[in-house]
Structure formats: structure tokens, C-alpha cells
Amino acid sequence: MEDSRHHIGFLKCTTQLLSRYGIETHGIAPVPAEERLETRWYQLFFVWFSSSMNILAAVFGPKLGMRTMIQARFSWGLFGAIVPPVFNVFSSEGFLVLNCIIGEQTLASLSSRLDDTLGLAILGIISLGNSDRMATHRYESVAWIPNVISFIAMLAIGYPQLRENLSAPVPPATPANIMSFASFLASNIIGWCPIITDYGVYYSPDASFAKIFVYAYLGFFISNVIDQALGAAFAAAAPKRFDNSSSVGGLLHSVLLRTGAFEKILTALVALSISGACAPSIYTFSNSFMAIIMWFAAVPRWVYILVLLPVAIVGAKRCYATFVNILIQVPNIVFSAIILAEQMLFRRASYSEVQYPIATWASYALLPSGIPAVVAFVCACGALVPFMSQAWYVGPVAR
């Protein structure tokens, strides 16, 4: 009993110390309206522009002050809402591992003497330093700059090779190819839905729906259009036009090589800025873990973050292929559809206290049963199985 009190006292003291230095220590409880005072709406643009520049549900945060997995309880019920956080924990961990691998590959292209573990550790430490909500907003406001500079340089230098590749023969696209690519583009955006609300809970609820939506939407739209267009162009030209292009880092190094010493600076900055995509995953991982059951919510967020990073580094070294093969967006897509249907059809697109009695967020008796949401989730996931095309399973429709 005495040891238990000692551990609790240590966690409390550490949390209070972090709070004094401006680190967010608020758990998963809804943020009261009187504490939602942030009005720098442009940060909602940069946090998603920078995150997406590396490789709609934003309105809920400012309006309700609830994190995504807590707001889900008003559709899924207290116990049904255990399902989305579990999927979100694995999804966040998976994306963190993949982003760390891409960053490590890019750093490794600078020197053969750079150990992969060291590269992963560097990215992990930077991501850890920016995994706090306020730190993330500050970091994302500038993290996009080296990426934009590098993309412009890549276009300027690689344009002759890209132009030559326009005449290369291309096999005709099949309906399956088109559907797969369209699904990838859609899921690439929808996959952020379980994360977005977490970054708006401290913003003032007085802003208009349109203002919040436009900032978040443009952050996603502009960055993803640029990323996808450049990625498609260079990926298509890489095998024949660029040497050492078997990885993202190798391709970047190959294109920028003709800039001399400037190439190493740009490559290093781009690699380190990948932490801009890692930080939201770390922050959401901790929030989602705390939302699974109330016992987990009693553990401070920083504990989960400290545990997550070593796991991510080990996973990036040993389980990369596994994560690539199993990381699918079906649960996130279905989750987003359920939340949107609840909001538009049953909550009448309202954010009022009548539609969302926030004080009941942890009450089993006052929250919905969640049975319809769980049944809809199971049926929708089952209906999508025939359309899946993964390394470990190909559905009959996908064939």
C-alpha cells in the first residue's frame, strides 16, 4: 500500500513539474468552455499542412472541447467506445513506425556511417519534444518550410528527367488500379479523422463553422495535392531516371545530389522535419490509450509517450514489413462514417448542450447504449472485406 502511494506521489509530482514548464497535463476529460480561449485559428492550417506535407472533423474540437475518442462515446456508448481507441492505438503506433523508417532512410542516405538505430533515436527525441499540444502547434508552424524548399529544388533539378519520362510506355490502367488509387487517396485523408479533434479542444467555441473548416481543409488539401502529384511523378521516373532510388531517402539524395553541399543540408532538414508527422501520432496514441478504460486515464500522458518511443524504435527495426502489410484504414473509415452520420442525422448538425450533454461523458447510464454503432461497425467492416487487396489477403472483388 505504501509503495502504491509512493508511485502515485511520484507521478503527481512529475506531472506538476511538467505543467510548470507549459507542458499540457490535461487528460481526456472534456475541456470546459472557460478554458477554451485559443483564437489563433491559422494554427489549424499549419498543423495539418506540415503533417501531410511530409510524405473535416476538425470542427468538433473547438465546439465541444472533447477529444475524438471521448466524443465517440455519444455514438458508441461507454463500453462500445472501447473499440475505436484500440484500433487507433495500433494505427498511431503503425504510422509512427513507418514515419520513423522513412526518416531513418533519409538520414542514412547522408552517410553510410550513420547507424539506423541512431537515426531512429534522433527522430524519436525530436518527436518527443514536439508531442505536447502547444509544442506541436509551434513546431508545425515552421516544419513545412524545409519541405517546400526541397520540393521546389527537386522540381527544378529533376525536371529534365521527369520530362523525358513522359514518353515512356505505360500499361493501361485497369478498373482495379483506378479504384485502388482512389481508395488510397481517400483513406489517406480520412485516416486523420480520429486525430483531428484532439488539436482543437482548447480553441474558443465562438468561431464559425466555416472558419474552422476552411483552415483545416486547406491544410490537408494543399499539402496532399502537392505531395501526391510530386510523389507520382518522381516514383514513375525513379527506376530509369534516378540512381539509388530504391528508398525515399535514396531518391531524395539522388535528385538533390547536383546541389553540392546544399544537398546534405536539405536532406537532413527534410529527414528531421518528418517528426512533424510523428508528433500528432504520439499525442493521439496517448489520448487513445487513456480513453480505452478509466483506469488507463489515471496514468499521466507523458508515461505513455515515454513507453511508446522505445517500442516504436524496436518496431521500426524488426517489424517494418509487418506494419506495412497489416496497416489498413478500414476501421478509421467506418468510424468516421458512424460519427458523421450521428452528427448529421441524429444530432441535427448541432453542437449544443442539448445534443451533447458533456457532463455525461463518463456515465454509462446517461450515454447511449452504443449497440447500433457497434453493429454498424461490424457490418460495414465485413462488407468491405471482399474489396480488400493486401499482401496477406485479396478479396474476390479485388481480384
HELIX and SHEET records of a PDB file:
HELIX    1   1 GLU A    2  ARG A   20  1                                  19    
HELIX    2   2 ALA A   33  GLU A   35  5                                   3    
HELIX    3   3 TYR A   42  MET A   53  1                                  12    
HELIX    4   4 ALA A   57  VAL A   59  5                                   3    
HELIX    5   5 PHE A   60  LEU A   64  1                                   5    
HELIX    6   6 THR A   68  GLN A   71  1                                   4    
HELIX    7   7 ARG A   73  GLY A   80  1                                   8    
HELIX    8   8 VAL A   83  ALA A  108  1                                  26    
HELIX    9   9 ASP A  116  GLY A  129  1                                  14    
HELIX   10  10 ARG A  133  ASN A  165  1                                  33    
HELIX   11  11 PRO A  175  ILE A  190  1                                  16    
HELIX   12  12 CYS A  193  ILE A  196  1                                   4    
HELIX   13  13 THR A  197  TYR A  199  5                                   3    
HELIX   14  14 PHE A  209  ARG A  241  1                                  33    
HELIX   15  15 VAL A  248  LEU A  256  1                                   9    
HELIX   16  16 LEU A  257  THR A  259  5                                   3    
HELIX   17  17 ALA A  261  SER A  273  1                                  13    
HELIX   18  18 SER A  275  ILE A  292  1                                  18    
HELIX   19  19 MET A  294  ALA A  297  1                                   4    
HELIX   20  20 ARG A  301  ARG A  318  1                                  18    
HELIX   21  21 TYR A  320  ILE A  326  1                                   7    
HELIX   22  22 VAL A  330  ALA A  341  1                                  12    
HELIX   23  23 GLU A  342  PHE A  346  3                                   5    
HELIX   24  24 ILE A  358  THR A  360  5                                   3    
HELIX   25  25 ILE A  371  LEU A  384  1                                  14    
HELIX   26  26 VAL A  385  PHE A  387  5                                   3    
END                                                                             
